[in-house]
């Protein structure tokens, strides 16, 4: 079989890998439950993609609504607590 599948969703990539279509580069928080359950295996761990990040893009800070600042602050704290940098 030739060809490849490209998706822009880690959930779609996970579904493809679970269906046996190949391998996927997935964030830990999406892959870990599947790895723990034995449905996926981790490959090439020595070639991990450290340094990748999650970014919030929002308007200039001068006109930043308080609710946007609150959301960004909340997400930053939640990610630090639940997914600390390894």
ROLUMNU-670023 format. One line per 5 residues: number of its first residue (from 1); their letters; for each residue x, y, z of N, C-alpha, C. Coordinates in Angstrom, 3 decimals, padded with zeros to 6 digits. Example, Ala and Ser with C-alpha at 12.3 -4.5 7.8 and 13.67 -1.06 7.14 Angstrom:
<atoms>
1 = as = 013.190/-005.690/007.800/012.300/-004.500/007.800/013.200/-003.300/007.800; 012.850/-002.250/007.080/013.670/-001.060/007.140/012.900/000.030/007.870
</atoms>
This chain:
<atoms>
1 = xxxxx = 000.848/-001.173/000.000/000.000/000.000/000.000/000.888/001.230/000.000; 000.553/002.207/-000.799/001.325/003.440/-000.829/000.432/004.593/-000.403; 001.056/005.697/-000.137/000.305/006.882/000.258/000.486/007.170/001.723; -000.118/008.252/002.146/-000.021/008.624/003.549/-001.270/009.382/003.961; -001.465/009.431/005.220/-002.603/010.140/005.786/-002.059/011.345/006.537
6 = xxxxx = -002.595/012.501/006.279/-002.223/013.707/006.997/-003.473/014.289/007.633; -003.357/014.617/008.906/-004.465/015.232/009.633/-003.919/016.404/010.436; -004.786/017.305/010.811/-004.358/018.424/011.635/-004.981/018.349/013.030; -005.321/017.151/013.434/-005.922/016.928/014.742/-005.220/015.763/015.431; -004.714/015.974/016.645/-004.085/014.854/017.343/-005.085/013.742/017.656
11 = xxxxx = -006.351/014.095/017.791/-007.370/013.064/018.052/-007.569/012.182/016.814; -007.532/012.795/015.633/-007.645/012.018/014.396/-006.405/011.157/014.188; -005.231/011.696/014.519/-003.996/010.916/014.406/-004.024/009.733/015.363; -004.528/009.956/016.583/-004.652/008.862/017.552/-005.606/007.798/017.021; -006.740/008.212/016.481/-007.722/007.259/015.945/-007.115/006.445/014.800
16 = xxxxx = -006.336/007.097/013.940/-005.700/006.390/012.828/-004.700/005.361/013.351; -003.895/005.750/014.331/-002.918/004.818/014.900/-003.621/003.650/015.589; -004.696/003.935/016.316/-005.449/002.869/016.982/-006.093/001.923/015.976; -006.379/002.430/014.787/-006.982/001.603/013.738/-005.938/000.810/012.949; -004.673/001.003/013.303/-003.626/000.258/012.634/-003.125/000.871/011.352
21 = xxxxx = -003.363/002.159/011.143/-002.944/002.815/009.912/-001.485/003.268/009.933; -000.811/003.118/011.043/000.583/003.524/011.119/000.898/004.139/012.459; 001.892/005.002/012.477/002.285/005.636/013.726/001.928/007.112/013.691; 001.964/007.728/014.870/001.570/009.133/014.987/002.451/009.828/016.011; 002.667/011.093/015.810/003.317/011.931/016.805/002.196/012.582/017.606
26 = xxxxx = 002.122/012.229/018.890/001.011/012.683/019.724/001.517/013.351/020.993; 000.768/014.324/021.504/001.097/014.891/022.814/000.934/013.818/023.896; 001.730/013.933/024.954/001.672/012.958/026.039/000.261/012.794/026.605; -000.453/013.893/026.791/-001.760/013.789/027.432/-002.779/013.056/026.576; -002.518/012.902/025.295/-003.402/012.127/024.420/-002.902/010.695/024.295
31 = xxxxx = -001.585/010.513/024.244/-001.020/009.177/024.040/-000.954/008.355/025.324; -000.661/008.974/026.455/-000.423/008.219/027.689/-001.552/007.276/028.090; -002.824/007.690/028.040/-003.881/006.728/028.404/-003.907/005.498/027.494; -003.640/005.701/026.217/-003.643/004.581/025.269/-002.422/003.684/025.477; -001.299/004.283/025.802/-000.079/003.507/026.082/-000.276/002.703/027.359
36 = xxxxx = -000.825/003.338/028.397/-001.068/002.645/029.670/-002.020/001.470/029.505; -002.998/001.619/028.621/-003.986/000.550/028.386/-003.454/-000.517/027.428; -002.277/-000.289/026.859/-001.695/-001.269/025.951/-002.223/-001.201/024.526; -002.955/-000.159/024.212/-003.503/-000.022/022.856/-002.517/000.622/021.894; -001.562/001.393/022.439/-000.481/001.977/021.645/000.842/001.684/022.339
41 = xxxxx = 001.912/001.691/021.576/003.252/001.559/022.146/004.055/002.790/021.766; 004.964/003.166/022.638/005.805/004.325/022.396/007.020/003.900/021.579; 007.331/004.661/020.556/008.479/004.397/019.688/009.394/005.609/019.655; 010.653/005.375/019.385/011.621/006.451/019.152/011.639/007.494/020.266; 011.579/007.047/021.512/011.553/007.984/022.638/012.798/008.858/022.692
46 = xxxxx = 013.919/008.350/022.196/015.143/009.145/022.205/015.074/010.304/021.215; 014.092/010.291/020.340/013.910/011.365/019.365/012.665/012.179/019.667; 012.414/012.428/020.932/011.199/013.162/021.291/011.278/014.603/020.801; 010.160/015.251/020.790/010.055/016.612/020.278/009.989/017.614/021.419; 010.966/017.567/022.315/011.006/018.535/023.409/011.150/019.936/022.845
51 = xxxxx = 010.556/020.873/023.504/010.629/022.243/023.046/009.375/022.687/022.314; 008.554/021.723/021.915/007.282/022.096/021.307/006.411/022.678/022.405; 005.455/023.460/022.046/004.651/024.077/023.075/003.219/024.292/022.663; 002.480/024.792/023.611/001.106/025.206/023.372/001.115/026.724/023.466; 000.556/027.367/022.485/000.603/028.813/022.422/-000.797/029.407/022.409
56 = xxxxx = -000.952/030.510/023.119/-002.202/031.279/023.094/-001.940/032.531/022.265; -002.761/032.732/021.275/-002.628/033.913/020.427/-003.828/034.814/020.692; -003.544/036.027/021.063/-004.617/036.953/021.411/-004.201/038.366/021.040; -005.156/039.309/021.036/-004.856/040.688/020.629/-003.821/041.346/021.554; -003.329/042.470/021.126/-002.349/043.244/021.885/-002.781/043.389/023.342
61 = xxxxx = -001.835/043.324/024.255/-002.148/043.370/025.699/-002.832/044.668/026.123; -002.600/045.730/025.405/-003.184/047.015/025.797/-004.712/046.949/025.814; -005.289/046.187/024.908/-006.743/046.096/024.814/-007.251/044.690/025.148; -006.482/043.949/025.923/-006.816/042.572/026.239/-007.973/042.516/027.234; -009.083/041.890/026.854/-010.195/041.748/027.793/-009.786/040.920/029.015
66 = xxxxx = -010.326/041.259/030.158/-009.988/040.562/031.408/-010.301/039.070/031.317; -011.377/038.704/030.617/-011.730/037.280/030.530/-010.697/036.497/029.718; -010.077/037.132/028.722/-009.028/036.454/027.950/-007.794/036.278/028.827; -007.396/037.311/029.565/-006.249/037.226/030.469/-006.494/036.155/031.528; -007.709/036.087/032.063/-008.039/035.076/033.079/-007.930/033.669/032.500
71 = xxxxx = -008.407/033.465/031.278/-008.321/032.151/030.641/-006.870/031.749/030.402; -006.065/032.654/029.876/-004.659/032.353/029.610/-003.936/032.029/030.921; -004.167/032.803/031.958/-003.536/032.539/033.259/-003.972/031.188/033.818; -005.260/030.887/033.721/-005.779/029.609/034.215/-005.144/028.434/033.472; -005.120/028.506/032.139/-004.550/027.421/031.343/-003.062/027.235/031.618
76 = xxxxx = -002.330/028.322/031.758/-000.900/028.227/032.060/-000.675/027.525/033.391; -001.437/027.891/034.410/-001.300/027.255/035.723/-001.725/025.794/035.678; -002.831/025.501/035.013/-003.323/024.126/034.920/-002.317/023.226/034.215; -001.744/023.706/033.125/-000.755/022.912/032.396/000.496/022.681/033.230; 000.944/023.684/033.980/002.116/023.509/034.853/001.856/022.443/035.912
81 = xxxxx = 000.657/022.429/036.465/000.328/021.479/037.529/000.096/020.069/037.000; -000.528/019.944/035.837/-000.918/018.636/035.336/000.060/018.024/034.342; 000.856/018.832/033.677/001.809/018.333/032.692/003.132/019.084/032.843; 003.812/018.868/033.978/005.086/019.587/034.185/006.111/019.202/033.133; 007.001/020.092/032.849/008.064/019.833/031.879/008.934/018.713/032.412
86 = x = 009.167/017.717/031.556/009.938/016.536/031.983/011.416/016.781/031.895
</atoms>
